[in-house]
Every structure is written in structure tokens, then in C-alpha cells.
Amino acid sequence: MRSAIIATLALTVATVATVAGSSPAAAYDYPYCLQGRTIGIPGDCSYSSYGQCMASASGRGLYCNVNPRFAFGQQQRRMRVYRDY
């Protein structure tokens, strides 16, 4: 009985350590999105090349387009330099 409790406790500690040590999935904005009537806009934006996207769209009545979040993402603000003359 005692060994079963110890084994359960060890398994619980190992599970908690594994869950606590894992990091969340990183979200990436890839440059190409698979779009169509059934998928919508922006669609499935998980393609790093146009060829990958077109291969996935082939025979499905879908098309590929540029990911708007990738193309028009956060733009750098230009700082104005004020000079005192």
C-alpha cells in the first residue's frame, strides 16, 4: 500500500513538473494564406512559401494570397529629429 502511494505521488510530481516546464506554442505570421469560400479571410496562414500554399490549394478550389498580418504588420514609427538652430 505504501509503495503504491509513493508511486502515485512520484507520478503526480513528474506530471506537474512536465506541464509547468512546457512553454506555450509560439504564434507566427507566415507570408502566405490559403483562402477560399470554405475557409474565409485571412484563411489558413501557415505557409512559408507560395509553392507550399499552391500545392495545398491544388484540387480543392482554393487560392493563395499574401497574409495581411504579415504584409501590413506593425510598422516602424519614424522618429522626428528636432534640431534647435
Biopython code that builds the backbone (N, CA, C, O; Angstrom):
import numpy as np
from Bio.PDB.StructureBuilder import StructureBuilder

atoms = [
    (1, "MET", "N", (0.825, -1.195, 0.000)),
    (1, "MET", "CA", (0.000, 0.000, 0.000)),
    (1, "MET", "C", (0.869, 1.258, 0.000)),
    (1, "MET", "O", (0.621, 2.227, -0.717)),
    (2, "ARG", "N", (1.895, 1.188, 0.840)),
    (2, "ARG", "CA", (2.767, 2.363, 0.966)),
    (2, "ARG", "C", (3.509, 2.632, -0.348)),
    (2, "ARG", "O", (3.678, 3.788, -0.735)),
    (3, "SER", "N", (3.947, 1.590, -1.026)),
    (3, "SER", "CA", (4.674, 1.775, -2.288)),
    (3, "SER", "C", (3.738, 2.305, -3.386)),
    (3, "SER", "O", (4.183, 3.046, -4.262)),
    (4, "ALA", "N", (2.471, 1.941, -3.351)),
    (4, "ALA", "CA", (1.514, 2.453, -4.333)),
    (4, "ALA", "C", (1.299, 3.955, -4.136)),
    (4, "ALA", "O", (1.196, 4.695, -5.114)),
    (5, "ILE", "N", (1.231, 4.408, -2.898)),
    (5, "ILE", "CA", (1.059, 5.834, -2.609)),
    (5, "ILE", "C", (2.290, 6.615, -3.054)),
    (5, "ILE", "O", (2.172, 7.698, -3.627)),
    (6, "ILE", "N", (3.463, 6.067, -2.791)),
    (6, "ILE", "CA", (4.713, 6.729, -3.185)),
    (6, "ILE", "C", (4.818, 6.795, -4.707)),
    (6, "ILE", "O", (5.253, 7.808, -5.255)),
    (7, "ALA", "N", (4.421, 5.719, -5.394)),
    (7, "ALA", "CA", (4.476, 5.700, -6.854)),
    (7, "ALA", "C", (3.494, 6.722, -7.442)),
    (7, "ALA", "O", (3.823, 7.412, -8.406)),
    (8, "THR", "N", (2.308, 6.817, -6.872)),
    (8, "THR", "CA", (1.320, 7.789, -7.333)),
    (8, "THR", "C", (1.808, 9.213, -7.103)),
    (8, "THR", "O", (1.655, 10.079, -7.965)),
    (9, "LEU", "N", (2.388, 9.446, -5.946)),
    (9, "LEU", "CA", (2.929, 10.765, -5.634)),
    (9, "LEU", "C", (4.059, 11.136, -6.590)),
    (9, "LEU", "O", (4.128, 12.277, -7.049)),
    (10, "ALA", "N", (4.939, 10.197, -6.895)),
    (10, "ALA", "CA", (6.050, 10.454, -7.809)),
    (10, "ALA", "C", (5.535, 10.749, -9.221)),
    (10, "ALA", "O", (6.051, 11.629, -9.910)),
    (11, "LEU", "N", (4.517, 10.004, -9.637)),
    (11, "LEU", "CA", (3.937, 10.236, -10.957)),
    (11, "LEU", "C", (3.272, 11.609, -11.035)),
    (11, "LEU", "O", (3.374, 12.292, -12.054)),
    (12, "THR", "N", (2.597, 12.011, -9.970)),
    (12, "THR", "CA", (1.945, 13.320, -9.925)),
    (12, "THR", "C", (2.971, 14.439, -9.992)),
    (12, "THR", "O", (2.783, 15.411, -10.723)),
    (13, "VAL", "N", (4.052, 14.310, -9.235)),
    (13, "VAL", "CA", (5.109, 15.328, -9.235)),
    (13, "VAL", "C", (5.753, 15.419, -10.609)),
    (13, "VAL", "O", (6.033, 16.518, -11.088)),
    (14, "ALA", "N", (5.992, 14.278, -11.251)),
    (14, "ALA", "CA", (6.603, 14.280, -12.587)),
    (14, "ALA", "C", (5.673, 14.938, -13.603)),
    (14, "ALA", "O", (6.136, 15.671, -14.477)),
    (15, "THR", "N", (4.371, 14.687, -13.498)),
    (15, "THR", "CA", (3.408, 15.280, -14.426)),
    (15, "THR", "C", (3.327, 16.790, -14.242)),
    (15, "THR", "O", (3.302, 17.536, -15.221)),
    (16, "VAL", "N", (3.286, 17.241, -12.993)),
    (16, "VAL", "CA", (3.213, 18.678, -12.711)),
    (16, "VAL", "C", (4.481, 19.369, -13.201)),
    (16, "VAL", "O", (4.409, 20.471, -13.744)),
    (17, "ALA", "N", (5.626, 18.747, -13.019)),
    (17, "ALA", "CA", (6.891, 19.337, -13.469)),
    (17, "ALA", "C", (6.931, 19.441, -14.990)),
    (17, "ALA", "O", (7.461, 20.410, -15.533)),
    (18, "THR", "N", (6.379, 18.454, -15.673)),
    (18, "THR", "CA", (6.359, 18.483, -17.132)),
    (18, "THR", "C", (5.435, 19.581, -17.646)),
    (18, "THR", "O", (5.797, 20.312, -18.569)),
    (19, "VAL", "N", (4.266, 19.703, -17.069)),
    (19, "VAL", "CA", (3.306, 20.719, -17.501)),
    (19, "VAL", "C", (3.811, 22.113, -17.166)),
    (19, "VAL", "O", (3.666, 23.031, -17.974)),
    (20, "ALA", "N", (4.401, 22.286, -15.991)),
    (20, "ALA", "CA", (4.894, 23.600, -15.577)),
    (20, "ALA", "C", (6.098, 24.032, -16.401)),
    (20, "ALA", "O", (6.307, 25.229, -16.599)),
    (21, "GLY", "N", (6.890, 23.088, -16.884)),
    (21, "GLY", "CA", (8.095, 23.417, -17.636)),
    (21, "GLY", "C", (7.856, 23.663, -19.104)),
    (21, "GLY", "O", (8.739, 24.181, -19.788)),
    (22, "SER", "N", (6.689, 23.308, -19.614)),
    (22, "SER", "CA", (6.438, 23.493, -21.036)),
    (22, "SER", "C", (6.043, 24.937, -21.314)),
    (22, "SER", "O", (5.418, 25.595, -20.483)),
    (23, "SER", "N", (6.414, 25.411, -22.481)),
    (23, "SER", "CA", (6.092, 26.782, -22.853)),
    (23, "SER", "C", (4.929, 26.776, -23.835)),
    (23, "SER", "O", (4.695, 25.771, -24.505)),
    (24, "PRO", "N", (4.200, 27.876, -23.931)),
    (24, "PRO", "CA", (3.080, 27.924, -24.867)),
    (24, "PRO", "C", (3.569, 27.929, -26.310)),
    (24, "PRO", "O", (4.706, 28.308, -26.591)),
    (25, "ALA", "N", (2.720, 27.516, -27.195)),
    (25, "ALA", "CA", (3.077, 27.490, -28.609)),
    (25, "ALA", "C", (3.283, 28.915, -29.111)),
    (25, "ALA", "O", (2.529, 29.826, -28.769)),
    (26, "ALA", "N", (4.299, 29.084, -29.915)),
    (26, "ALA", "CA", (4.587, 30.403, -30.476)),
    (26, "ALA", "C", (3.707, 30.643, -31.697)),
    (26, "ALA", "O", (3.518, 29.749, -32.522)),
    (27, "ALA", "N", (3.189, 31.819, -31.803)),
    (27, "ALA", "CA", (2.352, 32.176, -32.958)),
    (27, "ALA", "C", (3.221, 32.896, -33.982)),
    (27, "ALA", "O", (3.908, 33.866, -33.660)),
    (28, "TYR", "N", (3.181, 32.415, -35.198)),
    (28, "TYR", "CA", (3.953, 33.023, -36.266)),
    (28, "TYR", "C", (3.010, 33.494, -37.350)),
    (28, "TYR", "O", (1.988, 32.861, -37.615)),
    (29, "ASP", "N", (3.346, 34.576, -37.961)),
    (29, "ASP", "CA", (2.608, 35.050, -39.121)),
    (29, "ASP", "C", (3.426, 34.704, -40.353)),
    (29, "ASP", "O", (4.445, 35.333, -40.639)),
    (30, "TYR", "N", (2.965, 33.702, -41.072)),
    (30, "TYR", "CA", (3.644, 33.296, -42.290)),
    (30, "TYR", "C", (3.158, 34.166, -43.439)),
    (30, "TYR", "O", (2.062, 34.721, -43.369)),
    (31, "PRO", "N", (3.958, 34.295, -44.499)),
    (31, "PRO", "CA", (3.626, 35.260, -45.550)),
    (31, "PRO", "C", (2.475, 34.874, -46.483)),
    (31, "PRO", "O", (1.956, 35.743, -47.183)),
    (32, "TYR", "N", (2.055, 33.605, -46.520)),
    (32, "TYR", "CA", (1.009, 33.208, -47.463)),
    (32, "TYR", "C", (-0.148, 32.528, -46.755)),
    (32, "TYR", "O", (0.037, 31.741, -45.826)),
    (33, "CYS", "N", (-1.365, 32.857, -47.227)),
    (33, "CYS", "CA", (-2.589, 32.301, -46.660)),
    (33, "CYS", "C", (-3.360, 31.546, -47.726)),
    (33, "CYS", "O", (-3.449, 31.982, -48.874)),
    (34, "LEU", "N", (-3.910, 30.417, -47.337)),
    (34, "LEU", "CA", (-4.809, 29.647, -48.184)),
    (34, "LEU", "C", (-6.211, 30.193, -47.969)),
    (34, "LEU", "O", (-6.695, 30.229, -46.838)),
    (35, "GLN", "N", (-6.861, 30.612, -49.032)),
    (35, "GLN", "CA", (-8.173, 31.240, -48.915)),
    (35, "GLN", "C", (-9.146, 30.616, -49.889)),
    (35, "GLN", "O", (-8.755, 30.005, -50.883)),
    (36, "GLY", "N", (-10.415, 30.781, -49.586)),
    (36, "GLY", "CA", (-11.458, 30.268, -50.463)),
    (36, "GLY", "C", (-12.815, 30.410, -49.804)),
    (36, "GLY", "O", (-12.938, 30.977, -48.718)),
    (37, "ARG", "N", (-13.823, 29.894, -50.467)),
    (37, "ARG", "CA", (-15.193, 30.019, -49.992)),
    (37, "ARG", "C", (-15.394, 29.324, -48.642)),
    (37, "ARG", "O", (-16.118, 29.842, -47.792)),
    (38, "THR", "N", (-14.783, 28.191, -48.436)),
    (38, "THR", "CA", (-14.989, 27.434, -47.198)),
    (38, "THR", "C", (-14.062, 27.856, -46.070)),
    (38, "THR", "O", (-14.322, 27.532, -44.912)),
    (39, "ILE", "N", (-12.991, 28.567, -46.380)),
    (39, "ILE", "CA", (-12.011, 28.931, -45.353)),
    (39, "ILE", "C", (-12.196, 30.356, -44.867)),
    (39, "ILE", "O", (-12.086, 30.612, -43.668)),
    (40, "GLY", "N", (-12.471, 31.282, -45.759)),
    (40, "GLY", "CA", (-12.655, 32.669, -45.350)),
    (40, "GLY", "C", (-11.381, 33.477, -45.449)),
    (40, "GLY", "O", (-10.404, 33.064, -46.075)),
    (41, "ILE", "N", (-11.412, 34.652, -44.810)),
    (41, "ILE", "CA", (-10.272, 35.573, -44.853)),
    (41, "ILE", "C", (-9.854, 35.887, -43.435)),
    (41, "ILE", "O", (-10.749, 36.181, -42.643)),
    (42, "PRO", "N", (-8.622, 35.859, -43.027)),
    (42, "PRO", "CA", (-7.438, 35.685, -43.849)),
    (42, "PRO", "C", (-7.192, 34.237, -44.249)),
    (42, "PRO", "O", (-6.361, 33.993, -45.124)),
    (43, "GLY", "N", (-7.868, 33.274, -43.655)),
    (43, "GLY", "CA", (-7.722, 31.886, -44.071)),
    (43, "GLY", "C", (-6.689, 31.150, -43.256)),
    (43, "GLY", "O", (-6.408, 31.500, -42.110)),
    (44, "ASP", "N", (-6.126, 30.123, -43.868)),
    (44, "ASP", "CA", (-5.105, 29.297, -43.224)),
    (44, "ASP", "C", (-3.742, 29.865, -43.565)),
    (44, "ASP", "O", (-3.203, 29.602, -44.640)),
    (45, "CYS", "N", (-3.186, 30.642, -42.651)),
    (45, "CYS", "CA", (-1.920, 31.352, -42.902)),
    (45, "CYS", "C", (-0.750, 30.589, -42.296)),
    (45, "CYS", "O", (-0.075, 31.089, -41.396)),
    (46, "SER", "N", (-0.514, 29.394, -42.785)),
    (46, "SER", "CA", (0.564, 28.574, -42.235)),
    (46, "SER", "C", (1.553, 28.133, -43.310)),
    (46, "SER", "O", (2.111, 27.039, -43.227)),
    (47, "TYR", "N", (1.771, 28.969, -44.307)),
    (47, "TYR", "CA", (2.640, 28.604, -45.421)),
    (47, "TYR", "C", (3.772, 29.620, -45.551)),
    (47, "TYR", "O", (3.544, 30.827, -45.627)),
    (48, "SER", "N", (4.989, 29.101, -45.574)),
    (48, "SER", "CA", (6.148, 29.985, -45.663)),
    (48, "SER", "C", (6.553, 30.270, -47.100)),
    (48, "SER", "O", (7.350, 31.177, -47.341)),
    (49, "SER", "N", (6.024, 29.515, -48.067)),
    (49, "SER", "CA", (6.329, 29.808, -49.463)),
    (49, "SER", "C", (5.058, 29.703, -50.302)),
    (49, "SER", "O", (4.100, 29.023, -49.934)),
    (50, "TYR", "N", (5.079, 30.380, -51.417)),
    (50, "TYR", "CA", (3.927, 30.367, -52.319)),
    (50, "TYR", "C", (3.707, 28.965, -52.891)),
    (50, "TYR", "O", (2.568, 28.547, -53.099)),
    (51, "GLY", "N", (4.796, 28.246, -53.143)),
    (51, "GLY", "CA", (4.695, 26.890, -53.675)),
    (51, "GLY", "C", (4.006, 25.941, -52.709)),
    (51, "GLY", "O", (3.200, 25.110, -53.126)),
    (52, "GLN", "N", (4.318, 26.056, -51.421)),
    (52, "GLN", "CA", (3.651, 25.229, -50.409)),
    (52, "GLN", "C", (2.157, 25.513, -50.406)),
    (52, "GLN", "O", (1.340, 24.593, -50.367)),
    (53, "CYS", "N", (1.814, 26.766, -50.446)),
    (53, "CYS", "CA", (0.414, 27.165, -50.414)),
    (53, "CYS", "C", (-0.326, 26.654, -51.645)),
    (53, "CYS", "O", (-1.430, 26.123, -51.525)),
    (54, "MET", "N", (0.264, 26.806, -52.814)),
    (54, "MET", "CA", (-0.377, 26.355, -54.046)),
    (54, "MET", "C", (-0.513, 24.834, -54.085)),
    (54, "MET", "O", (-1.503, 24.317, -54.602)),
    (55, "ALA", "N", (0.459, 24.120, -53.550)),
    (55, "ALA", "CA", (0.364, 22.662, -53.502)),
    (55, "ALA", "C", (-0.797, 22.228, -52.617)),
    (55, "ALA", "O", (-1.488, 21.259, -52.933)),
    (56, "SER", "N", (-1.014, 22.925, -51.527)),
    (56, "SER", "CA", (-2.125, 22.612, -50.642)),
    (56, "SER", "C", (-3.469, 23.004, -51.256)),
    (56, "SER", "O", (-4.477, 22.346, -51.000)),
    (57, "ALA", "N", (-3.495, 24.058, -52.058)),
    (57, "ALA", "CA", (-4.728, 24.522, -52.682)),
    (57, "ALA", "C", (-5.121, 23.690, -53.898)),
    (57, "ALA", "O", (-6.278, 23.712, -54.316)),
    (58, "SER", "N", (-4.175, 22.964, -54.464)),
    (58, "SER", "CA", (-4.399, 22.219, -55.689)),
    (58, "SER", "C", (-5.545, 21.212, -55.553)),
    (58, "SER", "O", (-5.534, 20.360, -54.665)),
    (59, "GLY", "N", (-6.522, 21.321, -56.436)),
    (59, "GLY", "CA", (-7.632, 20.400, -56.479)),
    (59, "GLY", "C", (-8.720, 20.654, -55.456)),
    (59, "GLY", "O", (-9.664, 19.869, -55.363)),
    (60, "ARG", "N", (-8.618, 21.715, -54.692)),
    (60, "ARG", "CA", (-9.590, 21.998, -53.635)),
    (60, "ARG", "C", (-10.432, 23.234, -53.929)),
    (60, "ARG", "O", (-11.296, 23.588, -53.127)),
    (61, "GLY", "N", (-10.204, 23.888, -55.041)),
    (61, "GLY", "CA", (-10.953, 25.094, -55.369)),
    (61, "GLY", "C", (-10.574, 26.262, -54.484)),
    (61, "GLY", "O", (-11.398, 27.142, -54.234)),
    (62, "LEU", "N", (-9.342, 26.287, -54.005)),
    (62, "LEU", "CA", (-8.854, 27.360, -53.139)),
    (62, "LEU", "C", (-7.746, 28.111, -53.843)),
    (62, "LEU", "O", (-7.260, 27.674, -54.887)),
    (63, "TYR", "N", (-7.343, 29.236, -53.283)),
    (63, "TYR", "CA", (-6.267, 30.025, -53.861)),
    (63, "TYR", "C", (-5.382, 30.561, -52.739)),
    (63, "TYR", "O", (-5.732, 30.487, -51.562)),
    (64, "CYS", "N", (-4.243, 31.095, -53.124)),
    (64, "CYS", "CA", (-3.278, 31.627, -52.157)),
    (64, "CYS", "C", (-3.189, 33.132, -52.307)),
    (64, "CYS", "O", (-3.304, 33.678, -53.405)),
    (65, "ASN", "N", (-2.983, 33.788, -51.180)),
    (65, "ASN", "CA", (-2.859, 35.235, -51.178)),
    (65, "ASN", "C", (-1.852, 35.619, -50.100)),
    (65, "ASN", "O", (-1.485, 34.802, -49.257)),
    (66, "VAL", "N", (-1.420, 36.852, -50.139)),
    (66, "VAL", "CA", (-0.479, 37.354, -49.142)),
    (66, "VAL", "C", (-1.206, 37.529, -47.810)),
    (66, "VAL", "O", (-2.336, 38.017, -47.770)),
    (67, "ASN", "N", (-0.557, 37.133, -46.737)),
    (67, "ASN", "CA", (-1.117, 37.273, -45.399)),
    (67, "ASN", "C", (-1.159, 38.760, -45.030)),
    (67, "ASN", "O", (-0.110, 39.403, -44.990)),
    (68, "PRO", "N", (-2.342, 39.322, -44.761)),
    (68, "PRO", "CA", (-2.410, 40.753, -44.446)),
    (68, "PRO", "C", (-1.701, 41.108, -43.141)),
    (68, "PRO", "O", (-1.169, 42.211, -43.013)),
    (69, "ARG", "N", (-1.686, 40.199, -42.178)),
    (69, "ARG", "CA", (-0.975, 40.489, -40.927)),
    (69, "ARG", "C", (0.520, 40.518, -41.144)),
    (69, "ARG", "O", (1.233, 41.259, -40.468)),
    (70, "PHE", "N", (1.005, 39.717, -42.086)),
    (70, "PHE", "CA", (2.434, 39.698, -42.387)),
    (70, "PHE", "C", (2.815, 40.915, -43.221)),
    (70, "PHE", "O", (3.833, 41.558, -42.966)),
    (71, "ALA", "N", (1.997, 41.226, -44.212)),
    (71, "ALA", "CA", (2.312, 42.325, -45.129)),
    (71, "ALA", "C", (2.140, 43.698, -44.487)),
    (71, "ALA", "O", (2.943, 44.603, -44.712)),
    (72, "PHE", "N", (1.081, 43.844, -43.685)),
    (72, "PHE", "CA", (0.782, 45.141, -43.104)),
    (72, "PHE", "C", (0.885, 45.115, -41.589)),
    (72, "PHE", "O", (0.121, 45.787, -40.896)),
    (73, "GLY", "N", (1.835, 44.335, -41.076)),
    (73, "GLY", "CA", (2.016, 44.217, -39.630)),
    (73, "GLY", "C", (2.431, 45.530, -39.012)),
    (73, "GLY", "O", (2.405, 46.579, -39.656)),
    (74, "GLN", "N", (2.804, 45.455, -37.783)),
    (74, "GLN", "CA", (3.196, 46.662, -37.051)),
    (74, "GLN", "C", (4.335, 47.354, -37.772)),
    (74, "GLN", "O", (5.424, 46.797, -37.916)),
    (75, "GLN", "N", (4.084, 48.544, -38.214)),
    (75, "GLN", "CA", (5.101, 49.281, -38.938)),
    (75, "GLN", "C", (5.934, 50.102, -37.963)),
    (75, "GLN", "O", (5.455, 50.574, -36.932)),
    (76, "GLN", "N", (7.178, 50.248, -38.326)),
    (76, "GLN", "CA", (8.091, 51.025, -37.505)),
    (76, "GLN", "C", (7.720, 52.498, -37.581)),
    (76, "GLN", "O", (7.474, 53.027, -38.664)),
    (77, "ARG", "N", (7.683, 53.142, -36.453)),
    (77, "ARG", "CA", (7.429, 54.583, -36.443)),
    (77, "ARG", "C", (8.745, 55.305, -36.634)),
    (77, "ARG", "O", (9.744, 54.982, -35.990)),
    (78, "ARG", "N", (8.740, 56.264, -37.504)),
    (78, "ARG", "CA", (9.945, 57.048, -37.722)),
    (78, "ARG", "C", (9.964, 58.172, -36.702)),
    (78, "ARG", "O", (8.978, 58.879, -36.494)),
    (79, "MET", "N", (11.086, 58.307, -36.094)),
    (79, "MET", "CA", (11.220, 59.375, -35.114)),
    (79, "MET", "C", (11.663, 60.647, -35.819)),
    (79, "MET", "O", (12.555, 60.625, -36.668)),
    (80, "ARG", "N", (11.043, 61.728, -35.465)),
    (80, "ARG", "CA", (11.457, 63.009, -35.992)),
    (80, "ARG", "C", (12.596, 63.548, -35.156)),
    (80, "ARG", "O", (12.597, 63.477, -33.927)),
    (81, "VAL", "N", (13.546, 64.079, -35.859)),
    (81, "VAL", "CA", (14.674, 64.688, -35.169)),
    (81, "VAL", "C", (14.499, 66.192, -35.223)),
    (81, "VAL", "O", (14.521, 66.796, -36.295)),
    (82, "TYR", "N", (14.331, 66.773, -34.084)),
    (82, "TYR", "CA", (14.162, 68.228, -33.993)),
    (82, "TYR", "C", (15.520, 68.829, -33.651)),
    (82, "TYR", "O", (16.180, 68.426, -32.693)),
    (83, "ARG", "N", (15.910, 69.789, -34.451)),
    (83, "ARG", "CA", (17.191, 70.420, -34.200)),
    (83, "ARG", "C", (16.935, 71.871, -33.806)),
    (83, "ARG", "O", (16.118, 72.569, -34.407)),
    (84, "ASP", "N", (17.622, 72.278, -32.831)),
    (84, "ASP", "CA", (17.491, 73.643, -32.362)),
    (84, "ASP", "C", (18.595, 74.477, -33.010)),
    (84, "ASP", "O", (19.770, 74.322, -32.676)),
    (85, "TYR", "N", (18.221, 75.357, -33.930)),
    (85, "TYR", "CA", (19.207, 76.181, -34.629)),
    (85, "TYR", "C", (19.325, 77.528, -33.989)),
    (85, "TYR", "O", (20.110, 78.361, -34.443)),
]
sb = StructureBuilder()
sb.init_structure("model")
sb.init_model(0)
sb.init_chain("A")
sb.init_seg("    ")
for serial, (resi, resn, name, xyz) in enumerate(atoms, 1):
    if name == "N":
        sb.init_residue(resn, " ", resi, " ")
    sb.init_atom(name, np.array(xyz, "f"), 0.0, 1.0, " ", f" {name:<3s}", serial, name[0])
structure = sb.get_structure()
